[in-house]
Amino acid sequence: METANETHLVSNLCMEAIDPDTNVETVTSLGKKDFTCNSYGTKFSETCQLNGHFRSRTKRAFSCNICSKKFSDNYHLNRHYQSHTREKPYSCDICGKEFSQKSHLYQHSRFHTKEKPFSCEMCSKQFSMRSHLNQHIRTHTREKPYSCDVCNKEFAQKSTLNNHYRTHTNEKPYSCDVCGKEFSQKGNLTMHYRTHTCEKL
């Protein structure tokens, strides 16, 4: 029989009932700091992370009324709204740069502290962000998980795929504020600017 504090997680194969309290109590009785999901075996260092894991497996019931994107809770929906309002309530005490999310400010702070907590197990190269480490790992594995749905060309990074799409759409989102010339790649615009500043290429 289900209890009131059970959380239902929906997978592609079945529906499972998980009791968050059981997960926490089991770990606490062993004197560990890890909180483990009994269903998936995933470990977390904080209960809020475990709760987030539960929510990620539940139905996304919170929808953005601007773009219809769906979220599993109201917190992530509100954070998403900032991408529409361009609100940036978090600012760096050192350089004044502003961010829409506190986590982005925290990641930015490593630029000043030079902290690089993520290291590659294959070559020991260090990175300030986990996403940069993940991108780097693909230089070892040769993995290319992103593919163009027009020509099927594969890429290691999503940003490279997005740039590639413009070869099909002829989109040129970057324009020179001096002469108005348009470019599909930001790097090409940067090089073009030097023709105005007389900086050597």
Disulfide bonds with the S-S distance in Angstrom:
none
